[in-house]
Amino acid sequence: MFKVLGALRRSWCSAAKSGIRNPASCISRIWFGPLPKDSIWIKPGRLHYLESDVEKQVDFIKTIDGVVVLLYNKSREKLIFVRQFRGAVYQGIYSAGSSAMAKGEANLEKFPPEMGVTLELCGGAVDKDKSLKEIAKEEVLEECGYEVPTESLQHVFDYRSGIGTSSSAMTLYYCEVCDDQKVSEGGGVDAENIQVLEMSVEESRKLVQTGARTNGGPSCLLGLLWFFLYKAPKVTT
């Protein structure tokens, strides 16, 4: 794995260093359980349909739509990412190679919590009665600490995530910020523990080189590829 991704291998209980603005949390226990019926985030279902007179079915999960923001700090010529523990990623690695759902206590010696730490773009769920830009603006402030006007959010494109299981609608924005707009350390709200990580353009380019491996979702790679295609030559001159 590239040196630029070394931060993802650090102990999730260690203090943050090298551009990570918020200290890491300490996860001391992980266990698995069944999905409660009253979950507001995920609702499983089955769709039936007829295709060429053949009855078919597909299982799916209904999830909440989201917004993602690719942030570039003009003052320091850095791209801004976030790191956080993602339980879904952890269980995916934990139960890899098995069709059975993981149950009970996780073996943290064999499967340390940092395996579930992701590198992502700033973003969040569309769970408020507000415009997508207003929600994106709030996420930038809450997660990364920048106060930005909605008009500075450039709409990049809309796409679908997890089309085989959830097909949630995603909207990607691009936003350039400066140090003067930094009003807090970010880190999320309520029980969130989000770390802010800055990378140079050249460091970030390694994330999308052939053979690269990251622990984040496709939104990050998609946003970076768009940035290098349309923005990088302009912002680095």
Solvent accessible surface area in square Angstrom, and as a share of the most:
residue,aa,sasa,rsa
1,M,112,0.50
2,F,65,0.27
3,K,196,0.83
4,V,23,0.13
5,L,1,0.01
6,G,29,0.28
7,A,11,0.08
8,L,14,0.07
9,R,160,0.58
10,R,86,0.31
11,S,59,0.38
12,W,5,0.02
13,C,67,0.40
14,S,46,0.30
15,A,70,0.54
16,A,27,0.21
17,K,137,0.58
18,S,88,0.57
19,G,43,0.42
20,I,14,0.07
21,R,76,0.28
22,N,18,0.09
23,P,94,0.59
24,A,23,0.18
25,S,29,0.18
26,C,89,0.53
27,I,36,0.18
28,S,94,0.60
29,R,131,0.48
30,I,21,0.10
31,W,145,0.51
32,F,34,0.14
33,G,55,0.53
34,P,131,0.82
35,L,87,0.44
36,P,77,0.49
37,K,208,0.88
38,D,114,0.59
39,S,17,0.11
40,I,119,0.61
41,W,136,0.48
42,I,63,0.32
43,K,98,0.42
44,P,94,0.59
45,G,28,0.27
46,R,127,0.46
47,L,86,0.43
48,H,107,0.48
49,Y,89,0.34
50,L,130,0.65
51,E,83,0.37
52,S,103,0.67
53,D,140,0.73
54,V,81,0.47
55,E,124,0.56
56,K,77,0.32
57,Q,101,0.45
58,V,64,0.37
59,D,79,0.41
60,F,76,0.31
61,I,58,0.30
62,K,131,0.56
63,T,36,0.21
64,I,57,0.29
65,D,57,0.29
66,G,6,0.06
67,V,1,0.00
68,V,10,0.06
69,V,0,0.00
70,L,1,0.00
71,L,0,0.00
72,Y,2,0.01
73,N,0,0.00
74,K,108,0.46
75,S,60,0.39
76,R,84,0.31
77,E,95,0.42
78,K,59,0.25
79,L,0,0.00
80,I,0,0.00
81,F,0,0.00
82,V,1,0.00
83,R,7,0.02
84,Q,24,0.11
85,F,55,0.23
86,R,99,0.36
87,G,44,0.42
88,A,76,0.59
89,V,45,0.26
90,Y,2,0.01
91,Q,60,0.26
92,G,35,0.33
93,I,66,0.34
94,Y,47,0.18
95,S,23,0.15
96,A,77,0.60
97,G,93,0.89
98,S,65,0.42
99,S,127,0.82
100,A,68,0.53
101,M,139,0.62
102,A,13,0.10
103,K,169,0.72
104,G,38,0.36
105,E,98,0.44
106,A,12,0.09
107,N,74,0.38
108,L,44,0.22
109,E,170,0.76
110,K,141,0.60
111,F,39,0.16
112,P,39,0.25
113,P,14,0.09
114,E,39,0.17
115,M,48,0.21
116,G,0,0.00
117,V,0,0.00
118,T,3,0.01
119,L,1,0.01
120,E,27,0.12
121,L,8,0.04
122,C,0,0.00
123,G,17,0.17
124,G,24,0.24
125,A,29,0.23
126,V,39,0.23
127,D,78,0.40
128,K,77,0.33
129,D,153,0.80
130,K,96,0.41
131,S,59,0.38
132,L,69,0.34
133,K,70,0.30
134,E,76,0.34
135,I,0,0.00
136,A,0,0.00
137,K,56,0.24
138,E,39,0.17
139,E,16,0.07
140,V,0,0.00
141,L,59,0.29
142,E,46,0.21
143,E,6,0.03
144,C,0,0.00
145,G,0,0.00
146,Y,1,0.00
147,E,71,0.32
148,V,2,0.01
149,P,55,0.35
150,T,40,0.23
151,E,140,0.63
152,S,41,0.26
153,L,3,0.01
154,Q,77,0.34
155,H,91,0.40
156,V,23,0.13
157,F,66,0.28
158,D,91,0.47
159,Y,45,0.17
160,R,140,0.51
161,S,35,0.22
162,G,41,0.39
163,I,137,0.70
164,G,59,0.57
165,T,78,0.45
166,S,29,0.19
167,S,41,0.26
168,S,13,0.08
169,A,33,0.25
170,M,29,0.13
171,T,9,0.05
172,L,0,0.00
173,Y,8,0.03
174,Y,5,0.02
175,C,1,0.00
176,E,54,0.24
177,V,0,0.00
178,C,38,0.23
179,D,57,0.30
180,D,133,0.69
181,Q,43,0.19
182,K,45,0.19
183,V,91,0.52
184,S,51,0.33
185,E,93,0.42
186,G,23,0.22
187,G,12,0.11
188,G,21,0.20
189,V,65,0.37
190,D,150,0.78
191,A,103,0.80
192,E,84,0.38
193,N,63,0.32
194,I,3,0.01
195,Q,0,0.00
196,V,0,0.00
197,L,10,0.05
198,E,26,0.11
199,M,6,0.03
200,S,32,0.20
201,V,9,0.05
202,E,108,0.48
203,E,66,0.30
204,S,0,0.00
205,R,84,0.30
206,K,84,0.36
207,L,3,0.01
208,V,37,0.21
209,Q,85,0.38
210,T,144,0.84
211,G,70,0.67
212,A,29,0.22
213,R,174,0.64
214,T,37,0.21
215,N,41,0.21
216,G,24,0.23
217,G,34,0.33
218,P,96,0.60
219,S,20,0.13
220,C,6,0.04
221,L,61,0.30
222,L,64,0.32
223,G,0,0.00
224,L,0,0.00
225,L,95,0.47
226,W,28,0.10
227,F,0,0.00
228,F,29,0.12
229,L,124,0.62
230,Y,118,0.45
231,K,36,0.15
232,A,3,0.03
233,P,80,0.50
234,K,145,0.61
235,V,26,0.15
236,T,65,0.38
237,T,146,0.85
